[in-house]
Amino acid sequence: MANKISRRRFLQSATAAWGALPLLAGSAHAQTMASANDRITMGCIGLGGQGYGNMSGFLGSREIQVLATCDVYAPHRERAKNRVDGTYGNEDCKMYNDFREVLDRGDIDCVLVCTPDHWHTRINISACEAGKDIYSEKPLTLTIHEGKELVKAVRRYGRVFQVGSQQRSEGNFRFACELVRSGKIGKVHTVKVFLPNGSNGNWEPDSDPPEGLDWNMYLGPAPWQPYNKARTFWNFRWFWDYSGGQMTDWGAHHFDIAQWGLGTDLSGPISVEGTGTLPTDGIYETYTNFNVNFEYANGVKMIAVNPEHGARFEGADGWVHVWRGGIDAEPKELLQTTIGSGDVHLYNSPGHHQDFINCMRTRQRPICDVEIGHRSVSCAHLANIAMRLGRKLQWDPEREEFVNDPDANRWLFRPYRAPWYL
């Protein structure tokens, strides 16, 4: 027990000195199989498809021990507990409906947060206040203001925070961004972000919630609505109260790569304008397709269009297009390039989950630190705001507000439903 307490105090206090250090490569940290007393303990909050998948990934590491499953839908938390108990051969994992009960446990070091987007920020800030490190799914926030407050909380409490933008930990994305950052395609003038189309959805009548679903807790800080099954589970992303459609869902991934390749992942564009199509039938609300144009201070253009996937960097001497599972370039010889000693070498992650584990031990910032995740999804939020207002907007990436535009700045924040607060 003495070793356990010492380790936990280290995890929760060491960043008072190290939290402000620059990002270092977590892959340099040598790993050994952890003994039971040296495992990092985890609580899992939000256990639908993505949450269950992430939890299963962490269960594959002998450095992690999952102690709690939490979900407002009983079948989800029960399925997850059974998976945990089957892995460890015991019944020590506890189930919870309310995330605050997980955060109150002093024997939990970190949390995995995979709820719908509108819950991310409140849970993540509470986790910071409780001294937990955090792996949070993307899109990281529902609004830009939430992101600013979350970054402040992570820094204030010295937490290790990994955003689930796992493409950064895949070699083809890193290689593409190293080609661009090393000048292999010449001076970059345009990056195209390809996103899939959204959905109109079908009409669905309101009904009673299914047995085992705490609908009031599901809504949480979002406005009250009667239960409708179209609003739950995977489909939450098509409603403004909980998400921002494909623009935030896939945009959080591909804007992240675009900004990594441009070297602007701790900054952002200076203007945005665009058009989009809203559903005309069915119950869904978010844009089904769009064409959005951003401009950066150095003159580079970024364009978000449908329907493909990935990011395509275009320069004076060629282009490189990278997507999940593939990469292409022109000239083709670029694909055989060796990134040399004089080129830009980006953070080489050992895998997104392992990088988080390594950084909890070293107290370094992981490959997709909270501010990177915030800046990436901010591009998506800016796009949705520009489409909804129907005009070009000037953006100040330092102050993170629209320039001399109080009407646009009202879209940076949404009030929470009582008793929840930011």
DATAWO-V996112 format. One record per helix or strand. SS is the DSSP state (H for helix, E for strand). FROM is the first residue (numbers start at 0). LEN is the number of residues. If there is no record, write none. Layout:
ss:SS from:FROM len:LEN
ss:SS from:FROM len:LEN
This chain:
ss:H from:1 len:12
ss:H from:14 len:4
ss:H from:25 len:3
ss:H from:35 len:3
ss:E from:39 len:6
ss:H from:48 len:11
ss:E from:63 len:7
ss:E from:72 len:1
ss:H from:73 len:15
ss:E from:93 len:3
ss:H from:98 len:5
ss:E from:109 len:4
ss:H from:116 len:13
ss:E from:132 len:4
ss:H from:143 len:14
ss:E from:160 len:3
ss:H from:165 len:4
ss:H from:170 len:11
ss:E from:187 len:7
ss:E from:212 len:1
ss:H from:214 len:5
ss:H from:228 len:3
ss:H from:232 len:6
ss:H from:244 len:5
ss:H from:250 len:12
ss:E from:270 len:7
ss:E from:288 len:7
ss:E from:300 len:5
ss:E from:309 len:6
ss:E from:317 len:6
ss:E from:325 len:5
ss:H from:331 len:5
ss:H from:351 len:11
ss:H from:369 len:20
ss:E from:392 len:4
ss:E from:400 len:2
ss:H from:405 len:7
